[in-house]
Amino acid sequence: MTLKRRDFLTKAAAGAAGAAALTACGGAADSSATASGPTAVSGPKVEWRLATSFPRSLDIIHGAGERIAERVSALTGGQFTMRVFAAGEIVPALQVMDAVQQSTVHCGVSPGYYYIGKSPALAFDSALPFGLSTRQQVAWLYHGGGLELLNAVYADFGIITFPCMSTGGQMGGWFRRPVNTLADLSGLRMRIPGIGGEIMSRLGVTVQVLGAADIYPALERGAIDATEFVGPYDDEKLGFYQVARNYYYPGWWEPGVTSPLMINLEAYRKLPPSYQQALQVAAADTLSDRLAAYDAASPPVLRQLVRDHGVVLREFSTEIMDAAWKASNAYLEEQAADDANFKKVYDNWKQFRADAFPYFAGNELAYANFAFPKLGNADMKA
């Protein structure tokens, strides 16, 4: 990567952080919005295509792409528009990054850990086993140097990214039969992507990676015995409870998931600065909005799954959690030793985690452990 490109990515990351702060305060670019709404801006007519990795039925996660398009159009007075495509409409769910890289589409919403075959470091863009919580992940990306480091990796593929989606901490998935010991995992066939899949494989699981639309048919016909996806809201829509009634927590491999808006770097560089800023503002706004949407939607759906559909909530055993913790940290150290890009991101991320975990384990954990159970936690017990 040339110094010029690295300087560009550094400035872009700094701009994204500013856009996030602007959005959090309820603002928008000074030249593109007023108290009564967006006003026309001076700029060319631009039309882009945006692909997501999700079906339209998953309105929150696929809707991230729709919201970005709406916000960008509003911020540019309708001059910069996007046509949004769901998984399979232009490219399959697991090929969005390829489509952005090859200019089949201009940008896409897709989690980085779908593409660890290209570079293991891309997992940091979404989630790692026993990694950062959602708040910690966003803090690391915007204020811990994470976004700059990741965009240095993405630049090798002709892509620049800005965080645009978060599901919060995900569930541990759906299992046809209970899994209480490591022996129960041996030979289990499970859909699970990213480094979480690598760790499950080390624990004896046969791992598959499937797009959202392909999971239920595989589960129904017995091609897989278990699956993870997101959480109650999306999982209920996909019907997993109809086949597998054991719903596990926590999703230790995805404790705080974010997904980026992947943008073709050359296309991004051709945009006027005001349009680049509109993309950054729209992405940051969508990140906070999607997280809030999931946090509002998941609790009532979980209650419905338990009370109306006979779903049994189960906590992963200490035996499984301890083995997963050891395997996860060993894997990360191995990857850091073998891959220079991974090590550069990992060293920064690891120090951030070392600082964040003790802090959150104090005040916030003490409050959560005391207050959260006070209103009852029957929905989270087997």
N, C-alpha and C positions, 0 to 999 in steps of 0.2 A: 504494500500500500504506500502510495507517495505521501510525502509530508503535506502536500496541498490537500489531498483527500482527507487525511487524518484531521487537518485543521478544520475542514468543512464539517466533518462529522462531530467534532468537538463543539463547534458553534451551534450545530443543529440540536445536539443534546441539551445544550444550555438554553436554547430557545424553547425546547419542549418543556423544560422545568418551569420556565417562566409562564408558558401557556397553561400548565397545570395549576400554578398558583393563581393565575388570572381566573380560570374556570372555577376553582374552589371558592373564590370570593364572589362568584356570581357575575363576573364581568365577561367582556369579549373585546376583540381588537377595537381600539379607539375609532378607527376609520370605518368600521363595518357595522356598528350597532348603536342604537340610541335607546332611551327609556321606552319608546313606543315600538321598538322592534328594529330589524336590520334595514339598512339603507343601501342603495346601489353604490358600488365602488367602481373606480376606474380600472378596467382590466379587460383582457381578451375573453372571448367565449371559449371555455374549455369543457370537454366532455370526456369522462373517464369511465372505465369499467372496474368494478370491485367484486371480487369473489369471496365467499366465505366457505368454511369447511362444514357447514351445518345445514340441515333441511329447514325450510321455511316454518315448519310446524314448531320448531324450537324458537319461539318468538323473542326470548330475551337474548340468547347467545347469537343467533343469526341476526336478530334485530340490532346488534351492535353495528353491523354494516349499514343497515337502513338509517340508523340515527346519525352516523357519521356523514352519510350523504345528505341528509336533511340539514344538519348543522352547517356543513360546508356551503351548501346552496344559500342558506339564510345569511351566512357571514359574508358572502360575496354578491349579494343581491341577485342571485340566480345566474350569475355568470359562470360559475364553476359547478358543474353538475356531475353526478355519478349514477350509472345504472348498476344495480346490485343484483348479483346472481348467487343463488344457493348452491350447495354441494351437488355436483352432477349436472348442473345446467350448462356449464362450460368445461369444467374439469372436475374429476373426482375429489372427494373430501380431503384426501391425503396428498394432493398434488397442487395445492394452492401456492405454496412457495415456488414451485417449479414454474407455474403460470406467471407469477410476478417476475421471476428471474428472466424468463424468456419473452416477456412483454406480451404474452397472450392477454393478460389483464394488466392494468396499471398498478393495482394494489389489491390487498386481500386481508381478511381477518382469519387468522389460523394460529394455533399455539405452536411455539417454537419446538416443543419436545416431540412433535410429529416428525421432525426432520433431523434427528440426532445421527442418522446415517450419513448426512452431509457433514456435520460437525457436532460432536458430543456437547460442545459448549452452548449450542442453541437451547438446550434444556433449561439453562438459567433464565431464559426469557419467559418461562412459564412456571415451572415448579420442580423442585428436587425432593427426594425422600428425606423426611425429617428436616426440611428446609424452613424457609421464612414464612411467617404468617402473612396474611394479605397486607396488613399495614406495614409490616417490616419489608415485604417485597417491594411495595410502592416506594417506601422511603429509600431503599437501596437503589432502585432504578433511578429515581429523580435526584437524590441527594447523597448517595453513597458511591457514585461513579459507575453504577451498573449499566445504565443506558449507553454511555459512551463506550464502555468496554464491549458490550454486545454489538453495537453498531460497527465497531471495528471488525468483528467477525462477519456480520452480515454484508459488509462492504465487499468482501471477497466474492460474494455471490451477486453483486450489483444491486443490493437492496439496502434501504434505510428503514428503520422502524420507530414507532412511538407506541407506548402502551395504550390500549383502547378498551380492554375488556377484563373483567374479573368476576369469577364465580364465588369468591371466598373460599374457605376451606371445604374440600370435597369429601363425600362419603367414601366408605371403604368398599362398596360394591355389593352385588347380588350373587348369592351362592345357592345352588340347588340343595346342597346339604351343608350342615354345620361344619366349620373347620376350627377345631379347638387346639390342635397340635401341629407341629411341623410335618408329622407323618400324614396328616390329613391333606396337606398341600401337595404331597408327592404325586405327580402324574395328573394333577388337576389342570384342565384346559381353561384358560382365562384370557379374555380380551383386556389388555392393559398396555397403553403406549408409554413411550418415554423411558427414562431411567427407572421409573417404578417397575416397568416390565422387565428390565434387566435384573433388578433385585429379586423380583418374584421368580424369575428363571433360576437364580442361584438358590432359591429356597425349594426348588423342585417342581415349580409350575411350568407347564407348557404354554408359552405366551403367544397370543395372536394380536395383531393390530388391525382394527376394523373401523370404518367410518360409522357415524351414528345410525344411518339407515340400514346398515348391514348387521347390526348387533342382534336385534330381536330375532330375525330369522335364524341366525346361527344358534342362539340360545334355545329357541323353540324346537329345532330339529336335533338338538343334542350335539352339535358340532363343537360347542363350548359348554363348560359346566358353570362358569361364573363370568361376570363382567363388572367393570366399573365404568361410570361415565361422568356425571357431575354431582347431582344431588337430587333431593325429592322432586323438585319442580320439573326438571327435564326428564328424570328417570321415570316418573309416573306417565308423562306424555308418551314415552317410548314403550311403555307397557311391560317393563321387566318383571314387575311383581306378579304378573300372570303366570310366569314360568318358574321363577326362583323367588322363594318367600323369605329367605334369610338375608337381611340387610345389615351389613357390617359397618362399623365405625371404629376408630377414625380413619380417614383416608391419609395415612401417614406419608404416602408418596406425593400427595398434593395438598399440603396444609394451607397454601395461600396462592391460588393460581391466578396468573395474569396472562393475557394474550396480546400480541402486538398487531398494529396496523402495519403490514408489510408493504412497502412502497418501492416500485422500481426506481432506483437511484437516479438514472439518467432522466426519467420523466419528471422526477421531483426537482431536479436541478434546473429544468426548463421552465418551471413555474415562476410567476412573479413572486417576490418576497411576501406580498400580502396574502397570496394563495397558499404559500407554504405555512404561514402563520395560521391561516384558517384550518388547515389540516391538523396542525398541532393542537389548536384549541378544541377542535371537534373531537379529536382522539381523547384528550384529557377529560373533557366533559362526559364523553361516553363511558370512560373507565369508571368514574364515580357513579354515574347513573345506573350502569348495569350491576355493579356491586350492590347498590341500594335495592334494585329490583329483585335480585336473588334473595337478599336478606329479608325482604318483605314477603316474598312468595313461598319460600321453603317451609317455614314452620307450620302453616295450616295444612299444606299438602302432606307433610310427614304425619301429622295427626290423623289425617284421612286414610293414609296408607295403613296405619296400625289399626285404627278402629273399624274401618269399613272393609278392608281388603285382607285382613289376617296376616299382614306382614309382621315378622318377628325381628326386632332389632337386637343385634348382638354386638358385643364389644370384642375386638381381637384380644386373644389371650396374651398374658405377659410373655409366655414362651415365644409366640410368634413375633411380638413387638421387639423383644430383646434381640432375637435372631435377625430381624429386619434392620434394626439400628446398627448392629455390627457389620452386616453385609453392605449396608448403604455407605457407611463411612469408609470401609475398605475399598469399595468400588470407586468412590470419588478420589481417594488418594492414588489409586492405580491409574485412573484416567489422567490425573494431574502429572503423573510421572511419565506418561506416554504421549501426551498431546500438549504442545506449547500454548495453543490458543485456550484450551481448557484450563490449563494451570494459571494463566494470566487472569482469567475471570474468577476462577475458583479461589485463588489466594485473597483477592479483594472481598469476595462473597463470604468466605470462611471467617475472615476477621470481623466483618459486619455482623455475622451470626453470633460470633463469640461475644461481641459487645451487646447485641440486642437481647439475647436469650436471658441473661441474668437480670437485666433491667425489667423485662416484661414478667419475669418469674417473681418479682417482688410485689409492687403495688397492684398491678393489674391482675395477676394470678390470685393474689390473696382476696381481692374483691370478688372475682369470679367464683372461686371455690366456696366463699361464704354466701354470696347473694343469689347466684343462679339457681342452686337447688331449693331455695326457699319457696318457690312457687310450684315445686314438684317437677320431677324429671321422669315420670312414668313412660313418656314417649320414647325415651332413650334406654329403656331396659328390656331385656329379654323376658 
